[in-house]
């Protein structure tokens, strides 16, 4: 399934961090983790700016 995923166990399992209503155009230019805040990720989208997510 297309989406943005994260792994907390070195890639053994994956959790989708977006959903079908929040695809942000499905075109991502860059994805980067924040080295200062564990779990935070930034996604540069195609024309919709930069969005970020972090665990709840």
Secondary structure, 3 states (H helix, E strand, C coil): CCCCEECCCCCCCCEECCCCCCCHHHCEEEEEECCCCCCCEEEEECCCCEEEECCC
